[in-house]
């Protein structure tokens, strides 16, 4: 169950909207931040807190890619492979990250240091290829640059 701080945060969000359903997406984000991912327990807590059907909460959580449904490593690498990034080598960079840091797309490294996902678009077409590490943005990537960047996240 949520602690009092999380419940207050969700109540504050719910107060901003005339419909409690409108508070669902930010509440899922809060639950993910609290639990690290959206487990069945976290989804049930959100449903109960907002007084929404659990199926609606599960549906929203499974629809959006920003929600995680399994535990992540300490740092999340999100590499864009959309058209601009792909044309400028992001698919090779994905292979490089997988080999160098021993983490497959959609997986977590054995040491728990990194989780790695391929994202559809990061919105940096003019400075592609690009990635996020946690909430930090990086662009104009190269293999050497990625090594330098990821070494900071030990």
VENJO-V865353 format. One record per backbone hydrogen bond with DSSP energy under -1.0 kcal/mol. NH is the residue of the N-H (numbers start at 0). CO is the residue of the C=O. Records with the same first field share a line. If there is no record, write none. Layout:
NH=CO / CO
This chain:
6=2
7=3
8=4
9=5
10=6
11=7
12=8
13=9
14=10
15=12
16=13
21=18
22=19
23=20
26=22
27=23
28=24
29=25
30=26
31=27
32=28
33=29
34=30
35=31
37=67
38=36
42=38
43=39
44=40
45=41
46=42
47=43
48=44
49=45
51=46
56=52
57=53
58=54
59=55
60=56
61=57
62=58
63=59
66=63
73=111
74=112
76=114
77=131
78=116
79=129
80=118
85=81
86=82
87=83
88=85
89=84
92=88
93=89
94=90
95=91
96=92
97=93
98=94
99=95
100=96
105=115
106=103
108=113
111=108
114=74
115=106
116=76
118=78
126=123
130=137
131=77
132=135
133=75
135=132
137=130
139=126
140=128
145=141
146=142
147=143
148=144
149=145
150=146
151=148
152=149
